[in-house]
Amino acid sequence: MTQGHGVARQPGREAPRKSDAAGRIDRLGRWYTALTPLAALHAHLADALSDLRDPKAMGHYWWASAGAALTLGSAAALLVAFISAAL
């Protein structure tokens, strides 16, 4: 059965509510809502990169945290380059 925008749902499973997403914690045990927006974005990226290697482990791998920092830094550098080029 499909709901919403053609996304197939498994029987007996509901889509996550916004209140459920607010109660999520990262792999280091910190509440996402307690983090600043930049720290929460870094935690999400590091969690996603850590899940590539081992989805059941706790904590971040050093390369996942470094990869998240490099991703955020390069995105910020590109943003500054585009803004300076436009001026």
N, C-alpha and C positions, 0 to 999 in steps of 0.2 A: 504494500500500500504506500502511496506517496502522499506527502503533505507539503505544503508551502510551495517552493519553487522547483518541484519535481525531484526533491531529494528523497531517496528511499529510506524509510525508517524500519528498523527491526521491530517485530511485534513485541509489545511489552516494554519497549524503551521509549522514553520521552526525550524531547529535545531539552538541553540544559537551559535552565532559567537564569535570568540576570542575577538573581540573588544567590544562585549556586556558584556562579563565576566569581562573585565577590568574596567567597569563602575559600578560595584556592590558596595553596601554599606552594612555594618553590621547592626544589630538591634540597635546599639547605634548611628547610623548615621555617622560612619567613613568610608572613602573609603578604601577598601581592599588594593588597590595599594599604598596607602600612609602609610600603616603599615609595620613594619619590618616583615620578613618571619615568625618568631616565634609568634609574636603578631597576624598576620593574621591567622595562624593555630589555635591559641587559640580562636580567634573570630569565625572562622568557626565551631569549635567544640562546643563552647558555644551556637552559634546560632542553631546548629542542636539539642543539648540537650534541649534548650528552646522551640524549635518547637514541642517536644514531649508533652509538657504540654499545650501550647497555641500558635498555629501558627500565630495568628493575633496580639499578644501583642508586644509592643516595649520594648527594653531593655532586659537585661539578668536577669534571676533568679539567686539568690546567689548560689544555688546548681548547676546550670548549669555551672557557671564560675568556681566553686570549682571542679566540675567533670572534666572539660576540663583541669584545672591545674593538677589534680591528674593523668589524662590520660597521659599528656605530661611528667610529672615527672616520672611516672612508666615506660614509654617507654625509657626515658633517662637512668634510673637506669638499666633496662634490657640490654640496649646497652653497658653500662659501664661494666656490669657483664660478658657479652659475650666476650667483648674485653679482659678483664682481665683474663678470663678463657682460652682464646686462647693463651695468652702470657705465 
